[in-house]
Amino acid sequence: MSTVAKSDQQGFVSLVGAGPGDPDLLTMKGYRAIQQASVVVYDRLVSPQILALASADAEKIYVGKQLDFHCVPQAQINQLLVDKAKAGNRVVRLKGGDPFVFGRGGEELEVLAEQGVRFEVIPGVTAAAGATAYAGIPLTHRQHAQSVQFITGHLQANGEEVNWQALAQANSTLVFYMGLKQSGYTAERLIEQGMDVQTSCAIIENGTRPQQRVLTGQLADLAELANKAVSPALIVVGSVTQLQQKLSWFAGE
């Protein structure tokens, strides 16, 4: 007997964070929502193990994006969620990491709200917290950093620019999402605003997954390190990365 059920005539959307890669990092609430879904709309970074938790009867729709290539335009994804919910389905919108941390979850929920579709948000372990934990890099540490900042690597989208001076001068760990392509620009701007060229940094590739790889070096070498890495990857800048070798615990493959 199928476990898939339609919630009611109006339908319902659960915006679920799948975590950074290790399926064991999925929350219990997220697990239950996936099992009960009649439609699962999922992104590129959702692991096959998590997708396999859905019912065999559930409709699974891939809408993944990657750098310089969008499989499905965002407006079409938004409309898809509305249409599937209004057809009476229990929809899970499944995103890697946390849907509210550079996941465009807020944009999608705005459309649902405008269309009168009921929804809930089930947070996930964001990549910055998960990948650094598995790499042995504490985001904060009394001797290194008292704060942490998350920055999108799509730095020049729509002509917007980050406050490089504030980033360079803060006693903070900097975590750049989706930043490989812009790594050289990132290093140049931080150094230009006064950050020491010898500031330690790390790139975490495939964080929390069996294929995880950690590259470490100095800010001056960030672009060179990035050339050796592949997406998905996080860039971490700050002295906390000096602890990586000492605190490394996850062996991966």
Residue pairs with C-beta under 8 A, 6 or more apart in sequence:
2 55
2 57
3 35
3 36
3 55
4 36
4 37
4 38
4 55
4 57
4 58
4 90
5 36
5 38
5 90
6 38
6 88
6 89
6 90
7 88
7 89
7 90
8 88
9 88
10 85
10 86
10 88
10 116
10 117
10 118
11 84
11 85
11 86
11 87
11 88
11 89
11 90
11 91
11 117
11 118
12 85
12 90
12 91
12 117
12 118
12 119
12 120
13 81
13 85
13 91
13 92
13 93
13 112
13 117
13 118
13 119
13 120
14 33
14 37
14 90
14 91
14 92
14 93
14 119
14 120
14 121
14 122
15 93
15 95
15 99
15 105
15 108
15 109
15 119
15 120
15 121
15 122
16 30
16 33
16 34
16 92
16 93
16 94
16 95
16 99
16 122
16 124
17 27
17 30
17 95
17 96
17 97
17 98
17 99
17 100
17 103
17 122
17 123
17 124
17 125
17 126
18 26
18 30
18 42
18 45
18 46
18 47
18 50
18 94
18 95
18 96
18 97
18 124
19 25
19 26
19 27
19 50
19 96
19 97
19 124
19 125
19 130
19 208
20 45
20 96
20 97
20 125
20 126
20 127
20 130
20 131
20 207
20 208
21 45
21 47
21 96
21 130
21 206
21 207
21 208
21 209
22 47
22 130
22 134
22 208
22 209
23 47
23 49
23 50
25 124
25 125
25 130
25 208
26 50
26 53
26 124
27 122
27 123
27 124
29 122
30 122
30 124
31 53
33 92
33 122
34 40
34 50
34 53
34 54
34 92
34 94
35 53
35 54
35 55
36 90
37 54
37 55
37 58
37 89
37 90
37 91
37 92
38 55
38 57
38 58
38 59
38 89
38 90
38 91
39 58
39 59
39 60
39 61
39 84
39 89
39 90
39 91
39 92
40 51
40 54
40 58
40 59
40 60
40 61
40 91
40 92
40 94
41 61
41 63
41 77
41 80
41 81
41 84
41 91
41 92
41 93
41 94
42 51
42 60
42 61
42 62
42 63
42 64
42 94
42 95
43 63
43 64
43 65
43 94
43 95
43 96
44 62
44 64
44 65
44 66
44 71
44 96
45 64
45 95
45 96
45 97
45 232
46 94
46 95
46 96
47 209
50 94
51 60
51 94
54 60
54 92
59 89
61 80
62 71
63 71
63 72
63 76
63 77
63 80
64 71
65 71
65 72
66 231
67 178
67 181
67 231
72 80
74 104
74 107
77 108
78 107
78 108
78 111
78 112
79 111
81 91
81 93
81 108
81 111
81 112
81 117
82 111
82 112
82 115
82 117
84 91
85 91
85 112
85 117
85 118
86 115
86 117
93 99
93 105
93 108
95 103
95 105
95 124
96 103
96 124
96 127
96 232
97 103
97 124
97 125
97 126
97 127
97 130
98 123
98 124
98 125
98 126
99 105
99 121
99 123
99 124
100 106
100 121
100 123
101 126
101 127
101 128
101 150
101 177
102 150
102 152
102 177
102 178
105 121
109 119
109 121
112 119
113 119
126 150
127 177
127 207
127 232
127 234
128 139
128 148
128 150
128 175
128 177
128 234
129 139
130 207
130 208
131 204
131 207
131 208
131 212
131 234
132 138
132 139
132 175
132 204
132 207
132 234
132 236
133 208
134 204
134 207
134 208
134 212
134 249
134 250
135 202
135 204
135 207
135 212
135 214
135 244
135 248
135 250
136 214
136 243
136 244
136 245
136 246
136 247
136 248
136 249
136 250
137 202
137 204
137 236
137 240
137 241
137 243
137 244
137 247
138 144
138 240
138 243
138 247
139 145
139 148
139 173
139 175
139 240
140 146
140 147
140 148
140 173
140 240
141 240
141 243
144 173
144 238
144 239
144 240
144 242
144 243
145 171
145 172
145 173
145 238
145 239
145 240
146 171
146 172
147 170
147 171
147 172
147 173
148 172
148 173
148 174
148 175
149 167
149 170
149 172
149 173
149 174
149 175
150 175
150 177
151 162
151 167
151 174
151 175
151 176
151 177
151 179
152 176
152 177
152 178
152 179
153 176
153 177
153 178
153 179
153 180
153 181
153 182
153 186
153 235
154 178
154 182
155 161
155 162
155 179
155 182
155 185
155 186
156 182
164 189
164 190
164 192
164 193
165 193
165 194
167 174
167 190
167 193
168 189
168 190
168 191
168 193
168 194
168 195
169 193
169 194
169 195
172 238
173 236
173 237
173 238
173 240
174 190
174 235
174 236
174 237
174 238
175 234
175 235
175 236
175 237
176 182
176 183
176 186
176 234
176 235
176 236
176 237
177 234
178 231
179 186
179 226
179 233
179 234
179 235
180 203
180 226
180 229
180 230
180 231
180 233
180 235
183 222
183 223
183 225
183 226
183 235
184 222
184 223
184 226
186 222
186 235
187 219
187 220
187 222
187 223
190 199
190 219
190 237
191 197
191 219
191 220
195 219
195 237
196 219
197 218
197 219
197 220
198 218
198 219
198 220
199 218
199 219
199 237
199 238
199 239
200 216
200 217
200 218
200 219
200 237
200 238
200 239
200 241
200 242
201 216
201 217
201 218
201 219
201 222
201 225
201 235
201 236
201 237
201 238
201 241
202 214
202 215
202 216
202 217
202 235
202 236
202 241
202 244
203 214
203 215
203 216
203 222
203 225
203 226
203 229
203 233
203 234
203 235
203 236
204 212
204 213
204 214
204 233
204 234
204 236
205 211
205 212
205 213
205 214
205 215
205 229
205 230
205 232
205 233
206 212
206 213
206 230
206 232
206 233
207 232
207 233
207 234
208 250
209 252
210 252
210 253
211 252
211 253
212 250
212 252
213 229
213 252
214 244
214 248
215 225
215 228
215 229
216 225
216 241
216 244
216 245
217 224
217 225
219 237
222 235
222 237
226 233
226 235
